[in-house]
């Protein structure tokens, strides 16, 4: 398990790690794009939807919308 320093070192390449894991369909991010797509679809189907972003991650979802 990574501590805060480990996460700091990983932060710059986090999105790249997600992409590689997704492309190779391996843990821990297999299916990540599908899940984001499902979330996006649910949000877009609801008129006047409100989304709470708690500020975790790299803003990938904001980039997708």
PQR file of N, CA, C, O and H, with PARSE charges and radii, in Angstrom:
ATOM      1  N   UNK A   1       0.847  -1.179   0.000 -0.4000 1.5000
ATOM      2  CA  UNK A   1       0.000   0.000   0.000 -0.0000 2.0000
ATOM      3  C   UNK A   1       0.891   1.240   0.000  0.5500 1.7000
ATOM      4  O   UNK A   1       1.900   1.294   0.703 -0.5500 1.4000
ATOM      5  N   UNK A   2       0.507   2.225  -0.792 -0.4000 1.5000
ATOM      6  CA  UNK A   2       1.297   3.451  -0.882 -0.0000 2.0000
ATOM      7  C   UNK A   2       0.989   4.411   0.257  0.5500 1.7000
ATOM      8  O   UNK A   2      -0.157   4.547   0.684 -0.5500 1.4000
ATOM      9  H   UNK A   2      -0.312   2.181  -1.363  0.4000 1.0000
ATOM     10  N   UNK A   3       2.024   5.068   0.735 -0.4000 1.5000
ATOM     11  CA  UNK A   3       1.810   6.133   1.706 -0.0000 2.0000
ATOM     12  C   UNK A   3       1.696   7.445   0.939  0.5500 1.7000
ATOM     13  O   UNK A   3       1.693   7.433  -0.292 -0.5500 1.4000
ATOM     14  H   UNK A   3       2.955   4.958   0.388  0.4000 1.0000
ATOM     15  N   UNK A   4       1.603   8.568   1.632 -0.4000 1.5000
ATOM     16  CA  UNK A   4       1.407   9.849   0.951 -0.0000 2.0000
ATOM     17  C   UNK A   4       2.579  10.195   0.041  0.5500 1.7000
ATOM     18  O   UNK A   4       2.368  10.802  -1.009 -0.5500 1.4000
ATOM     19  H   UNK A   4       1.605   8.577   2.631  0.4000 1.0000
ATOM     20  N   UNK A   5       3.797   9.833   0.403 -0.4000 1.5000
ATOM     21  CA  UNK A   5       4.949  10.106  -0.460 -0.0000 2.0000
ATOM     22  C   UNK A   5       4.883   9.261  -1.731  0.5500 1.7000
ATOM     23  O   UNK A   5       5.213   9.734  -2.819 -0.5500 1.4000
ATOM     24  H   UNK A   5       3.968   9.340   1.255  0.4000 1.0000
ATOM     25  N   UNK A   6       4.460   8.024  -1.587 -0.4000 1.5000
ATOM     26  CA  UNK A   6       4.310   7.156  -2.748 -0.0000 2.0000
ATOM     27  C   UNK A   6       3.264   7.696  -3.717  0.5500 1.7000
ATOM     28  O   UNK A   6       3.467   7.687  -4.931 -0.5500 1.4000
ATOM     29  H   UNK A   6       4.192   7.639  -0.704  0.4000 1.0000
ATOM     30  N   UNK A   7       2.156   8.159  -3.179 -0.4000 1.5000
ATOM     31  CA  UNK A   7       1.127   8.745  -4.027 -0.0000 2.0000
ATOM     32  C   UNK A   7       1.618  10.024  -4.690  0.5500 1.7000
ATOM     33  O   UNK A   7       1.295  10.279  -5.850 -0.5500 1.4000
ATOM     34  H   UNK A   7       1.990   8.166  -2.193  0.4000 1.0000
ATOM     35  N   UNK A   8       2.387  10.825  -3.977 -0.4000 1.5000
ATOM     36  CA  UNK A   8       2.957  12.045  -4.563 -0.0000 2.0000
ATOM     37  C   UNK A   8       3.844  11.700  -5.754  0.5500 1.7000
ATOM     38  O   UNK A   8       3.799  12.377  -6.781 -0.5500 1.4000
ATOM     39  H   UNK A   8       2.649  10.617  -3.034  0.4000 1.0000
ATOM     40  N   UNK A   9       4.649  10.648  -5.619 -0.4000 1.5000
ATOM     41  CA  UNK A   9       5.525  10.233  -6.713 -0.0000 2.0000
ATOM     42  C   UNK A   9       4.728   9.689  -7.901  0.5500 1.7000
ATOM     43  O   UNK A   9       5.136   9.856  -9.050 -0.5500 1.4000
ATOM     44  H   UNK A   9       4.686  10.098  -4.785  0.4000 1.0000
ATOM     45  N   UNK A  10       3.612   9.048  -7.631 -0.4000 1.5000
ATOM     46  CA  UNK A  10       2.778   8.444  -8.651 -0.0000 2.0000
ATOM     47  C   UNK A  10       1.891   9.482  -9.355  0.5500 1.7000
ATOM     48  O   UNK A  10       1.450   9.251 -10.480 -0.5500 1.4000
ATOM     49  H   UNK A  10       3.280   8.912  -6.698  0.4000 1.0000
ATOM     50  N   UNK A  11       1.632  10.601  -8.712 -0.4000 1.5000
ATOM     51  CA  UNK A  11       0.642  11.568  -9.174 -0.0000 2.0000
ATOM     52  C   UNK A  11       0.872  12.043 -10.608  0.5500 1.7000
ATOM     53  O   UNK A  11      -0.081  12.135 -11.382 -0.5500 1.4000
ATOM     54  H   UNK A  11       1.991  10.789  -7.798  0.4000 1.0000
ATOM     55  N   UNK A  12       2.097  12.339 -10.968 -0.4000 1.5000
ATOM     56  CA  UNK A  12       2.365  12.861 -12.311 -0.0000 2.0000
ATOM     57  C   UNK A  12       2.012  11.873 -13.416  0.5500 1.7000
ATOM     58  O   UNK A  12       1.632  12.280 -14.513 -0.5500 1.4000
ATOM     59  H   UNK A  12       2.871  12.264 -10.339  0.4000 1.0000
ATOM     60  N   UNK A  13       2.134  10.596 -13.139 -0.4000 1.5000
ATOM     61  CA  UNK A  13       1.862   9.576 -14.143 -0.0000 2.0000
ATOM     62  C   UNK A  13       0.597   8.772 -13.863  0.5500 1.7000
ATOM     63  O   UNK A  13       0.369   7.731 -14.478 -0.5500 1.4000
ATOM     64  H   UNK A  13       2.444  10.265 -12.247  0.4000 1.0000
ATOM     65  N   UNK A  14      -0.222   9.257 -12.934 -0.4000 1.5000
ATOM     66  CA  UNK A  14      -1.412   8.512 -12.524 -0.0000 2.0000
ATOM     67  C   UNK A  14      -2.340   8.236 -13.710  0.5500 1.7000
ATOM     68  O   UNK A  14      -2.742   7.094 -13.932 -0.5500 1.4000
ATOM     69  H   UNK A  14      -0.037  10.103 -12.434  0.4000 1.0000
ATOM     70  N   UNK A  15      -2.679   9.282 -14.473 -0.4000 1.5000
ATOM     71  CA  UNK A  15      -3.593   9.090 -15.601 -0.0000 2.0000
ATOM     72  C   UNK A  15      -3.005   8.133 -16.636  0.5500 1.7000
ATOM     73  O   UNK A  15      -3.738   7.361 -17.254 -0.5500 1.4000
ATOM     74  H   UNK A  15      -2.353  10.210 -14.293  0.4000 1.0000
ATOM     75  N   UNK A  16      -1.691   8.181 -16.827 -0.4000 1.5000
ATOM     76  CA  UNK A  16      -1.033   7.253 -17.741 -0.0000 2.0000
ATOM     77  C   UNK A  16      -1.168   5.819 -17.224  0.5500 1.7000
ATOM     78  O   UNK A  16      -1.432   4.899 -17.998 -0.5500 1.4000
ATOM     79  H   UNK A  16      -1.096   8.808 -16.326  0.4000 1.0000
ATOM     80  N   UNK A  17      -0.988   5.634 -15.921 -0.4000 1.5000
ATOM     81  CA  UNK A  17      -1.137   4.311 -15.310 -0.0000 2.0000
ATOM     82  C   UNK A  17      -2.546   3.774 -15.504  0.5500 1.7000
ATOM     83  O   UNK A  17      -2.739   2.594 -15.797 -0.5500 1.4000
ATOM     84  H   UNK A  17      -0.774   6.382 -15.292  0.4000 1.0000
ATOM     85  N   UNK A  18      -3.526   4.652 -15.338 -0.4000 1.5000
ATOM     86  CA  UNK A  18      -4.921   4.257 -15.539 -0.0000 2.0000
ATOM     87  C   UNK A  18      -5.118   3.806 -16.983  0.5500 1.7000
ATOM     88  O   UNK A  18      -5.738   2.774 -17.235 -0.5500 1.4000
ATOM     89  H   UNK A  18      -3.369   5.610 -15.100  0.4000 1.0000
ATOM     90  N   UNK A  19      -4.586   4.585 -17.934 -0.4000 1.5000
ATOM     91  CA  UNK A  19      -4.740   4.252 -19.346 -0.0000 2.0000
ATOM     92  C   UNK A  19      -4.114   2.927 -19.719  0.5500 1.7000
ATOM     93  O   UNK A  19      -4.721   2.135 -20.440 -0.5500 1.4000
ATOM     94  H   UNK A  19      -4.082   5.424 -17.729  0.4000 1.0000
ATOM     95  N   UNK A  20      -2.912   2.677 -19.239 -0.4000 1.5000
ATOM     96  CA  UNK A  20      -2.223   1.417 -19.535 -0.0000 2.0000
ATOM     97  C   UNK A  20      -2.993   0.243 -18.940  0.5500 1.7000
ATOM     98  O   UNK A  20      -3.193  -0.772 -19.608 -0.5500 1.4000
ATOM     99  H   UNK A  20      -2.419   3.320 -18.654  0.4000 1.0000
ATOM    100  N   UNK A  21      -3.420   0.376 -17.701 -0.4000 1.5000
ATOM    101  CA  UNK A  21      -4.176  -0.682 -17.039 -0.0000 2.0000
ATOM    102  C   UNK A  21      -5.483  -0.946 -17.779  0.5500 1.7000
ATOM    103  O   UNK A  21      -5.874  -2.098 -17.966 -0.5500 1.4000
ATOM    104  H   UNK A  21      -3.257   1.200 -17.159  0.4000 1.0000
ATOM    105  N   UNK A  22      -6.152   0.116 -18.197 -0.4000 1.5000
ATOM    106  CA  UNK A  22      -7.415   0.000 -18.949 -0.0000 2.0000
ATOM    107  C   UNK A  22      -7.179  -0.713 -20.278  0.5500 1.7000
ATOM    108  O   UNK A  22      -7.910  -1.641 -20.624 -0.5500 1.4000
ATOM    109  H   UNK A  22      -5.834   1.052 -18.046  0.4000 1.0000
ATOM    110  N   UNK A  23      -6.163  -0.283 -21.020 -0.4000 1.5000
ATOM    111  CA  UNK A  23      -5.870  -0.881 -22.326 -0.0000 2.0000
ATOM    112  C   UNK A  23      -5.517  -2.357 -22.219  0.5500 1.7000
ATOM    113  O   UNK A  23      -5.875  -3.152 -23.088 -0.5500 1.4000
ATOM    114  H   UNK A  23      -5.569   0.470 -20.739  0.4000 1.0000
ATOM    115  N   UNK A  24      -4.821  -2.717 -21.160 -0.4000 1.5000
ATOM    116  CA  UNK A  24      -4.412  -4.107 -20.969 -0.0000 2.0000
ATOM    117  C   UNK A  24      -5.439  -4.915 -20.181  0.5500 1.7000
ATOM    118  O   UNK A  24      -5.242  -6.101 -19.913 -0.5500 1.4000
ATOM    119  H   UNK A  24      -4.531  -2.070 -20.454  0.4000 1.0000
ATOM    120  N   UNK A  25      -6.536  -4.255 -19.816 -0.4000 1.5000
ATOM    121  CA  UNK A  25      -7.631  -4.892 -19.076 -0.0000 2.0000
ATOM    122  C   UNK A  25      -7.126  -5.610 -17.830  0.5500 1.7000
ATOM    123  O   UNK A  25      -7.456  -6.768 -17.577 -0.5500 1.4000
ATOM    124  H   UNK A  25      -6.696  -3.292 -20.034  0.4000 1.0000
ATOM    125  N   UNK A  26      -6.314  -4.885 -17.058 -0.4000 1.5000
ATOM    126  CA  UNK A  26      -5.763  -5.496 -15.844 -0.0000 2.0000
ATOM    127  C   UNK A  26      -5.998  -4.599 -14.628  0.5500 1.7000
ATOM    128  O   UNK A  26      -6.245  -3.398 -14.742 -0.5500 1.4000
ATOM    129  H   UNK A  26      -6.046  -3.943 -17.263  0.4000 1.0000
ATOM    130  N   UNK A  27      -5.911  -5.225 -13.482 -0.4000 1.5000
ATOM    131  CA  UNK A  27      -6.070  -4.565 -12.195 -0.0000 2.0000
ATOM    132  C   UNK A  27      -5.067  -3.429 -12.075  0.5500 1.7000
ATOM    133  O   UNK A  27      -3.939  -3.581 -12.545 -0.5500 1.4000
ATOM    134  H   UNK A  27      -5.711  -6.200 -13.389  0.4000 1.0000
ATOM    135  N   UNK A  28      -5.409  -2.325 -11.482 -0.4000 1.5000
ATOM    136  CA  UNK A  28      -6.656  -2.047 -10.770 -0.0000 2.0000
ATOM    137  C   UNK A  28      -7.661  -1.226 -11.566  0.5500 1.7000
ATOM    138  O   UNK A  28      -8.723  -0.891 -11.040 -0.5500 1.4000
ATOM    139  H   UNK A  28      -6.325  -2.202 -11.100  0.4000 1.0000
ATOM    140  N   UNK A  29      -7.361  -0.892 -12.817 -0.4000 1.5000
ATOM    141  CA  UNK A  29      -8.239   0.030 -13.537 -0.0000 2.0000
ATOM    142  C   UNK A  29      -8.950  -0.580 -14.735  0.5500 1.7000
ATOM    143  O   UNK A  29      -9.442   0.159 -15.588 -0.5500 1.4000
ATOM    144  H   UNK A  29      -6.499  -1.164 -13.245  0.4000 1.0000
ATOM    145  N   UNK A  30      -9.020  -1.880 -14.825 -0.4000 1.5000
ATOM    146  CA  UNK A  30      -9.768  -2.516 -15.905 -0.0000 2.0000
ATOM    147  C   UNK A  30     -11.227  -2.073 -15.823  0.5500 1.7000
ATOM    148  O   UNK A  30     -11.847  -2.137 -14.761 -0.5500 1.4000
ATOM    149  H   UNK A  30      -8.620  -2.480 -14.132  0.4000 1.0000
ATOM    150  N   UNK A  31     -11.761  -1.629 -16.945 -0.4000 1.5000
ATOM    151  CA  UNK A  31     -13.163  -1.198 -16.969 -0.0000 2.0000
ATOM    152  C   UNK A  31     -13.382   0.243 -16.567  0.5500 1.7000
ATOM    153  O   UNK A  31     -14.527   0.683 -16.466 -0.5500 1.4000
ATOM    154  H   UNK A  31     -11.258  -1.577 -17.807  0.4000 1.0000
ATOM    155  N   UNK A  32     -12.315   0.989 -16.336 -0.4000 1.5000
ATOM    156  CA  UNK A  32     -12.417   2.373 -15.846 -0.0000 2.0000
ATOM    157  C   UNK A  32     -13.200   3.262 -16.811  0.5500 1.7000
ATOM    158  O   UNK A  32     -14.091   3.997 -16.386 -0.5500 1.4000
ATOM    159  H   UNK A  32     -11.385   0.631 -16.418  0.4000 1.0000
ATOM    160  N   UNK A  33     -12.875   3.203 -18.108 -0.4000 1.5000
ATOM    161  CA  UNK A  33     -13.570   4.045 -19.092 -0.0000 2.0000
ATOM    162  C   UNK A  33     -15.042   3.670 -19.188  0.5500 1.7000
ATOM    163  O   UNK A  33     -15.895   4.540 -19.360 -0.5500 1.4000
ATOM    164  H   UNK A  33     -12.151   2.606 -18.453  0.4000 1.0000
ATOM    165  N   UNK A  34     -15.342   2.389 -19.079 -0.4000 1.5000
ATOM    166  CA  UNK A  34     -16.745   1.961 -19.128 -0.0000 2.0000
ATOM    167  C   UNK A  34     -17.525   2.535 -17.965  0.5500 1.7000
ATOM    168  O   UNK A  34     -18.653   2.999 -18.130 -0.5500 1.4000
ATOM    169  H   UNK A  34     -14.648   1.682 -18.939  0.4000 1.0000
ATOM    170  N   UNK A  35     -16.921   2.502 -16.786 -0.4000 1.5000
ATOM    171  CA  UNK A  35     -17.590   3.051 -15.601 -0.0000 2.0000
ATOM    172  C   UNK A  35     -17.801   4.554 -15.753  0.5500 1.7000
ATOM    173  O   UNK A  35     -18.883   5.062 -15.457 -0.5500 1.4000
ATOM    174  H   UNK A  35     -16.005   2.124 -16.652  0.4000 1.0000
ATOM    175  N   UNK A  36     -16.770   5.271 -16.213 -0.4000 1.5000
ATOM    176  CA  UNK A  36     -16.927   6.713 -16.440 -0.0000 2.0000
ATOM    177  C   UNK A  36     -18.027   6.981 -17.456  0.5500 1.7000
ATOM    178  O   UNK A  36     -18.824   7.904 -17.288 -0.5500 1.4000
ATOM    179  H   UNK A  36     -15.891   4.859 -16.453  0.4000 1.0000
ATOM    180  N   UNK A  37     -18.069   6.170 -18.514 -0.4000 1.5000
ATOM    181  CA  UNK A  37     -19.116   6.321 -19.524 -0.0000 2.0000
ATOM    182  C   UNK A  37     -20.502   6.075 -18.945  0.5500 1.7000
ATOM    183  O   UNK A  37     -21.452   6.788 -19.268 -0.5500 1.4000
ATOM    184  H   UNK A  37     -17.422   5.420 -18.651  0.4000 1.0000
ATOM    185  N   UNK A  38     -20.614   5.072 -18.094 -0.4000 1.5000
ATOM    186  CA  UNK A  38     -21.902   4.782 -17.449 -0.0000 2.0000
ATOM    187  C   UNK A  38     -22.342   5.941 -16.556  0.5500 1.7000
ATOM    188  O   UNK A  38     -23.509   6.331 -16.562 -0.5500 1.4000
ATOM    189  H   UNK A  38     -19.842   4.493 -17.831  0.4000 1.0000
ATOM    190  N   UNK A  39     -21.407   6.482 -15.796 -0.4000 1.5000
ATOM    191  CA  UNK A  39     -21.722   7.620 -14.921 -0.0000 2.0000
ATOM    192  C   UNK A  39     -22.154   8.816 -15.757  0.5500 1.7000
ATOM    193  O   UNK A  39     -23.151   9.468 -15.448 -0.5500 1.4000
ATOM    194  H   UNK A  39     -20.459   6.165 -15.791  0.4000 1.0000
ATOM    195  N   UNK A  40     -21.406   9.103 -16.812 -0.4000 1.5000
ATOM    196  CA  UNK A  40     -21.723  10.224 -17.694 -0.0000 2.0000
ATOM    197  C   UNK A  40     -23.121  10.065 -18.291  0.5500 1.7000
ATOM    198  O   UNK A  40     -23.894  11.023 -18.334 -0.5500 1.4000
ATOM    199  H   UNK A  40     -20.595   8.573 -17.063  0.4000 1.0000
ATOM    200  N   UNK A  41     -23.442   8.859 -18.751 -0.4000 1.5000
ATOM    201  CA  UNK A  41     -24.752   8.588 -19.348 -0.0000 2.0000
ATOM    202  C   UNK A  41     -25.874   8.822 -18.337  0.5500 1.7000
ATOM    203  O   UNK A  41     -26.885   9.442 -18.668 -0.5500 1.4000
ATOM    204  H   UNK A  41     -22.814   8.081 -18.716  0.4000 1.0000
ATOM    205  N   UNK A  42     -25.704   8.335 -17.118 -0.4000 1.5000
ATOM    206  CA  UNK A  42     -26.722   8.519 -16.077 -0.0000 2.0000
ATOM    207  C   UNK A  42     -26.948  10.001 -15.802  0.5500 1.7000
ATOM    208  O   UNK A  42     -28.085  10.458 -15.683 -0.5500 1.4000
ATOM    209  H   UNK A  42     -24.882   7.832 -16.850  0.4000 1.0000
ATOM    210  N   UNK A  43     -25.846  10.744 -15.704 -0.4000 1.5000
ATOM    211  CA  UNK A  43     -25.952  12.176 -15.426 -0.0000 2.0000
ATOM    212  C   UNK A  43     -26.659  12.896 -16.566  0.5500 1.7000
ATOM    213  O   UNK A  43     -27.544  13.717 -16.326 -0.5500 1.4000
ATOM    214  H   UNK A  43     -24.923  10.373 -15.801  0.4000 1.0000
ATOM    215  N   UNK A  44     -26.282  12.602 -17.785 -0.4000 1.5000
ATOM    216  CA  UNK A  44     -26.832  13.306 -18.939 -0.0000 2.0000
ATOM    217  C   UNK A  44     -28.299  12.971 -19.191  0.5500 1.7000
ATOM    218  O   UNK A  44     -29.004  13.750 -19.833 -0.5500 1.4000
ATOM    219  H   UNK A  44     -25.563  11.935 -17.980  0.4000 1.0000
ATOM    220  N   UNK A  45     -28.768  11.836 -18.702 -0.4000 1.5000
ATOM    221  CA  UNK A  45     -30.163  11.444 -18.878 -0.0000 2.0000
ATOM    222  C   UNK A  45     -31.095  12.150 -17.902  0.5500 1.7000
ATOM    223  O   UNK A  45     -32.313  12.109 -18.077 -0.5500 1.4000
ATOM    224  H   UNK A  45     -28.195  11.203 -18.181  0.4000 1.0000
ATOM    225  N   UNK A  46     -30.552  12.792 -16.885 -0.4000 1.5000
ATOM    226  CA  UNK A  46     -31.376  13.436 -15.867 -0.0000 2.0000
ATOM    227  C   UNK A  46     -31.372  14.952 -16.080  0.5500 1.7000
ATOM    228  O   UNK A  46     -30.336  15.604 -15.955 -0.5500 1.4000
ATOM    229  H   UNK A  46     -29.563  12.826 -16.743  0.4000 1.0000
ATOM    230  N   UNK A  47     -32.544  15.499 -16.401 -0.4000 1.5000
ATOM    231  CA  UNK A  47     -32.607  16.954 -16.554 -0.0000 2.0000
ATOM    232  C   UNK A  47     -32.213  17.642 -15.238  0.5500 1.7000
ATOM    233  O   UNK A  47     -32.603  17.204 -14.156 -0.5500 1.4000
ATOM    234  H   UNK A  47     -33.386  14.969 -16.502  0.4000 1.0000
ATOM    235  N   UNK A  48     -31.456  18.693 -15.347 -0.4000 1.5000
ATOM    236  CA  UNK A  48     -31.051  19.481 -14.175 -0.0000 2.0000
ATOM    237  C   UNK A  48     -30.273  18.660 -13.146  0.5500 1.7000
ATOM    238  O   UNK A  48     -30.351  18.931 -11.947 -0.5500 1.4000
ATOM    239  H   UNK A  48     -31.139  19.049 -16.226  0.4000 1.0000
ATOM    240  N   UNK A  49     -29.529  17.663 -13.608 -0.4000 1.5000
ATOM    241  CA  UNK A  49     -28.735  16.833 -12.698 -0.0000 2.0000
ATOM    242  C   UNK A  49     -27.703  17.703 -11.984  0.5500 1.7000
ATOM    243  O   UNK A  49     -27.166  18.653 -12.552 -0.5500 1.4000
ATOM    244  H   UNK A  49     -29.466  17.442 -14.581  0.4000 1.0000
ATOM    245  N   UNK A  50     -27.445  17.359 -10.746 -0.4000 1.5000
ATOM    246  CA  UNK A  50     -26.429  18.039  -9.946 -0.0000 2.0000
ATOM    247  C   UNK A  50     -25.390  16.995  -9.561  0.5500 1.7000
ATOM    248  O   UNK A  50     -25.727  15.899  -9.112 -0.5500 1.4000
ATOM    249  H   UNK A  50     -27.882  16.587 -10.284  0.4000 1.0000
ATOM    250  N   UNK A  51     -24.131  17.348  -9.742 -0.4000 1.5000
ATOM    251  CA  UNK A  51     -23.043  16.419  -9.445 -0.0000 2.0000
ATOM    252  C   UNK A  51     -22.149  17.049  -8.387  0.5500 1.7000
ATOM    253  O   UNK A  51     -21.728  18.198  -8.525 -0.5500 1.4000
ATOM    254  H   UNK A  51     -23.858  18.238 -10.106  0.4000 1.0000
ATOM    255  N   UNK A  52     -21.865  16.309  -7.350 -0.4000 1.5000
ATOM    256  CA  UNK A  52     -20.959  16.743  -6.295 -0.0000 2.0000
ATOM    257  C   UNK A  52     -19.590  16.131  -6.554  0.5500 1.7000
ATOM    258  O   UNK A  52     -19.441  14.909  -6.556 -0.5500 1.4000
ATOM    259  H   UNK A  52     -22.207  15.376  -7.237  0.4000 1.0000
ATOM    260  N   UNK A  53     -18.612  16.964  -6.768 -0.4000 1.5000
ATOM    261  CA  UNK A  53     -17.233  16.506  -6.961 -0.0000 2.0000
ATOM    262  C   UNK A  53     -16.493  16.768  -5.664  0.5500 1.7000
ATOM    263  O   UNK A  53     -16.347  17.919  -5.252 -0.5500 1.4000
ATOM    264  H   UNK A  53     -18.734  17.956  -6.766  0.4000 1.0000
ATOM    265  N   UNK A  54     -16.028  15.720  -5.023 -0.4000 1.5000
ATOM    266  CA  UNK A  54     -15.354  15.855  -3.740 -0.0000 2.0000
ATOM    267  C   UNK A  54     -13.884  16.209  -3.875  0.5500 1.7000
ATOM    268  O   UNK A  54     -13.195  16.390  -2.871 -0.5500 1.4000
ATOM    269  H   UNK A  54     -16.146  14.785  -5.358  0.4000 1.0000
ATOM    270  N   UNK A  55     -13.399  16.309  -5.099 -0.4000 1.5000
ATOM    271  CA  UNK A  55     -12.024  16.728  -5.308 -0.0000 2.0000
ATOM    272  C   UNK A  55     -10.998  15.617  -5.250  0.5500 1.7000
ATOM    273  O   UNK A  55      -9.810  15.886  -5.072 -0.5500 1.4000
ATOM    274  H   UNK A  55     -13.958  16.162  -5.915  0.4000 1.0000
ATOM    275  N   UNK A  56     -11.426  14.381  -5.395 -0.4000 1.5000
ATOM    276  CA  UNK A  56     -10.488  13.272  -5.429 -0.0000 2.0000
ATOM    277  C   UNK A  56     -10.045  13.030  -6.862  0.5500 1.7000
ATOM    278  O   UNK A  56     -10.815  13.259  -7.795 -0.5500 1.4000
ATOM    279  H   UNK A  56     -12.391  14.162  -5.539  0.4000 1.0000
ATOM    280  N   UNK A  57      -8.847  12.584  -7.044 -0.4000 1.5000
ATOM    281  CA  UNK A  57      -8.370  12.222  -8.375 -0.0000 2.0000
ATOM    282  C   UNK A  57      -7.764  13.397  -9.124  0.5500 1.7000
ATOM    283  O   UNK A  57      -7.378  14.407  -8.536 -0.5500 1.4000
ATOM    284  H   UNK A  57      -8.221  12.399  -6.287  0.4000 1.0000
ATOM    285  N   UNK A  58      -7.692  13.234 -10.448 -0.4000 1.5000
ATOM    286  CA  UNK A  58      -6.968  14.189 -11.281 -0.0000 2.0000
ATOM    287  C   UNK A  58      -7.882  15.057 -12.139  0.5500 1.7000
ATOM    288  O   UNK A  58      -7.394  15.791 -12.999 -0.5500 1.4000
ATOM    289  H   UNK A  58      -8.005  12.413 -10.926  0.4000 1.0000
ATOM    290  N   UNK A  59      -9.162  14.992 -11.932 -0.4000 1.5000
ATOM    291  CA  UNK A  59     -10.080  15.795 -12.731 -0.0000 2.0000
ATOM    292  C   UNK A  59     -10.458  15.158 -14.049  0.5500 1.7000
ATOM    293  O   UNK A  59     -10.985  15.836 -14.931 -0.5500 1.4000
ATOM    294  H   UNK A  59      -9.558  14.396 -11.234  0.4000 1.0000
ATOM    295  N   UNK A  60     -10.206  13.886 -14.204 -0.4000 1.5000
ATOM    296  CA  UNK A  60     -10.499  13.188 -15.448 -0.0000 2.0000
ATOM    297  C   UNK A  60     -11.962  13.339 -15.831  0.5500 1.7000
ATOM    298  O   UNK A  60     -12.279  13.562 -17.000 -0.5500 1.4000
ATOM    299  H   UNK A  60      -9.778  13.335 -13.488  0.4000 1.0000
ATOM    300  N   UNK A  61     -12.848  13.220 -14.865 -0.4000 1.5000
ATOM    301  CA  UNK A  61     -14.263  13.299 -15.182 -0.0000 2.0000
ATOM    302  C   UNK A  61     -14.629  14.696 -15.671  0.5500 1.7000
ATOM    303  O   UNK A  61     -15.441  14.843 -16.584 -0.5500 1.4000
ATOM    304  H   UNK A  61     -12.591  13.039 -13.916  0.4000 1.0000
ATOM    305  N   UNK A  62     -14.045  15.700 -15.077 -0.4000 1.5000
ATOM    306  CA  UNK A  62     -14.304  17.069 -15.536 -0.0000 2.0000
ATOM    307  C   UNK A  62     -13.828  17.235 -16.977  0.5500 1.7000
ATOM    308  O   UNK A  62     -14.467  17.934 -17.765 -0.5500 1.4000
ATOM    309  H   UNK A  62     -13.385  15.581 -14.335  0.4000 1.0000
ATOM    310  N   UNK A  63     -12.728  16.608 -17.320 -0.4000 1.5000
ATOM    311  CA  UNK A  63     -12.202  16.687 -18.676 -0.0000 2.0000
ATOM    312  C   UNK A  63     -13.148  15.991 -19.647  0.5500 1.7000
ATOM    313  O   UNK A  63     -13.280  16.408 -20.797 -0.5500 1.4000
ATOM    314  H   UNK A  63     -12.209  16.041 -16.681  0.4000 1.0000
ATOM    315  N   UNK A  64     -13.809  14.926 -19.181 -0.4000 1.5000
ATOM    316  CA  UNK A  64     -14.694  14.167 -20.057 -0.0000 2.0000
ATOM    317  C   UNK A  64     -15.984  14.923 -20.337  0.5500 1.7000
ATOM    318  O   UNK A  64     -16.588  14.738 -21.394 -0.5500 1.4000
ATOM    319  H   UNK A  64     -13.702  14.587 -18.246  0.4000 1.0000
ATOM    320  N   UNK A  65     -16.412  15.761 -19.419 -0.4000 1.5000
ATOM    321  CA  UNK A  65     -17.670  16.487 -19.585 -0.0000 2.0000
ATOM    322  C   UNK A  65     -17.385  17.777 -20.178  0.5500 1.7000
ATOM    323  O   UNK A  65     -18.301  18.565 -20.411 -0.5500 1.4000
ATOM    324  H   UNK A  65     -15.921  15.911 -18.561  0.4000 1.0000
TER
END
